Amino acid sequence: MIAIVDYGMGNLGSVQKGFEHVGAKAEIVNQAKEIEGAEHIVLPGVGAFGDAMRNLKKADLIDPIIGAISEGRPFLGICLGLQLMFSESEEMGQHGGLNVMPGCVRKFPQGDRIPQIGWNQVHIQEESPLFEGVPDGSFFYFVHSFYVDPQQQSHIVGMTEYGIDYVSVAGDGCAFGVQFHPEKSQDAGLKLLQNFSRLKA
């Protein structure tokens, strides 16, 4: 079962429908025990980084999420969910994240049209089971004002250009994060969700 974590910060229904469309069983959960019993975990999210971390802490979901990742269970962060995987964010002050991967969440430089809204390409930097059958340079749907800046090159899976070249896909082992919304990205996004649902710990 794929557990889609509900912490008050995401459009969960569309993510669930995306998985169901590719034949995967996905449930929306908000309890630690449900995360602990899940084979796959998905952390969606839209909104502010600091609010999201406060909500996760209040719901006692941080330890179960980090525990699942440390056990090697497949994990997917979507949009804000990707950003939460990193050490810290400079969005409206400094906020600590889940620290799954070292690095900082930064705002796009001045001069770019912020937020980035719409379709953009992802250029694969490292082979990944997440992108099996997804052509390099495929378009995905983005809505965001901040981007992740990993400290380790080995965590960079995909890059996107929007004024700067930034990391749009990060990964470490079976833990992945994508800045775009696969559930809104038509065939390429659905293929990615299908690939994730088939990952084994």
Secondary structure, 3 states (H helix, E strand, C coil): CEEEECCCCCCHHHHHHHHHHCCCCEEEECCHHHHHCCCEEEECCCCCHHHHHHHHHHCCCHHHHHHHHHCCCCEEEECHHHHHCEEEECCCCCEECCCCEEEEEEECCCCCCCCEEEEEECEECCCCHHHCCCCCCCEEEEEECEEEEECCHHHEEEEEECCCEEEEEEEECCEEEECCCHHHCHHHHHHHHHHHHCCCC
